[in-house]
Amino acid sequence: LVSIGLNGGGRVENTGGISYANPWHTDNLPGYDQDYSRSSLLLNQLGYRKNKTGFYEKNGSVLSMNLIADNRLTGILKILIRQLEKGGIKVIARSMNLAALDAQLQKFNFDAGLFMSSALGDPVTFASRTIGPTALSDRYLENEELNSIFEKNVQIPDLKQRRKMVDRAQHIYALEL
């Protein structure tokens, strides 16, 4: 995605939510290899079957994704659409300017969003970007252990203990992603 979609003008980041350049970054997190066979197996286990057009469907409804994107990222958007549709997921994509994108993010009117953002990457910001209520947050509250780590982490004065908690939070985030 970086070499083709951004003409090499970027860097592949980690899956843990904190940038490589940040001292809170954790190494050796799980990655995500593209695996159409595994995706097919998982979708079949959920009751989806490919139709004549090559898309998965269940109970007569085609599996689709509403993907919104920053119009500066159209190269990456095109690649993602191609990959998802090759994998049998219909994509309804909308590329838009930042004001329109922000409005859609605020309304949570999408299944997935593709946009550029940055953060300091400290543990408090990481928590805010993961479970916070803002438009740029993942708003992911389903993992109780992760929620607990974020809640307790800000209360612990011991830096080594905080570091262990942040490492664990990044690992959970990478697995849940």
Secondary structure, DSSP 8 states (H G I E B T S, - for coil): -HHHHTTT-S----SSSS-TTSTT--SS-------HHHHHHHHHHTT-EE-TTS-EEETTEE-EEEEEEEGGGHHHHHHHHHHHHHTT-EEEEEEE-HHHHHHHHHHT--SEEE--------HHHHHHHHH-SSTTS------HHHHHHHHHHTT---HHHHHHHHHHHHHHHHHH-
